[in-house]
Amino acid sequence: MTDTSSVSMTRRSLLRAFAATTVAAAPTFSSAAGFLRGSGDIRRIRMYSGRTGERLDTIYWIEGQYIKDAVKEINLFMRDWRTDGVKSIDLRTVDIMAASHNLLDVNEPYTLLSGYRSPQTNAMLRSRSRGVAKNSLHMKGQAADLRLSSRSVGQMARAASACAAGGVGRYSRSNFVHMDCGVVRTWGG
């Protein structure tokens, strides 16, 4: 009989080890081709918007190059649905989203709750909630609020935090995670 307990590695341990070495090897992963686990030369993002009913499933980066038409699709998809305002989404945020999605090992698309927000939309939301920042990175196209029905807020936040590349906010009561490409920080519960 063979004792495999000393050499076996759980999937979670493997993902942690991968995330740690990936972050150490590629602290600015927007220029690191191998950051996304298992995809190497390809980056893909999958999202659904309950607000508009739209779906997005696109490969937006191949062999070190962002694909212009795919980036335009992402910008349109992540628009402020209240005003129909479109802004260029910072691709560092999209990279964080895609990397986190890969670490979570799910086929389900993200549900996008909020991408770009116009100043008018941000002011309106701020008047209704203390949780909306006055100078939100959403207004710069540098943030997204996301949900997965198959993963908890904690799981999503840990995956995003493993990227060590921006802000990660946990909104457990509202069941979503904020991801941005700003200063590395975490908040919420």
Number of C-alpha atoms within 10 A of each C-alpha: 3 4 7 8 7 6 7 9 10 9 9 11 11 11 17 16 11 16 23 15 13 19 16 13 13 16 15 14 21 16 13 15 18 18 29 23 19 11 14 14 15 19 26 20 21 19 21 20 19 11 12 10 7 10 16 17 14 17 15 22 19 15 11 15 13 15 13 11 11 18 20 16 15 25 21 18 22 27 22 22 19 12 11 13 14 20 22 16 25 17 18 20 22 24 25 28 28 21 25 24 24 20 24 18 11 12 10 14 19 22 19 21 17 18 29 31 29 22 15 12 16 20 17 12 16 15 12 10 10 9 10 15 13 14 11 17 19 25 20 17 25 24 30 26 23 23 22 20 12 11 13 15 24 16 16 25 25 17 23 28 21 20 25 21 24 20 22 28 20 21 18 13 9 9 15 24 24 26 30 28 23 15 11 13 13 16 11 12 11
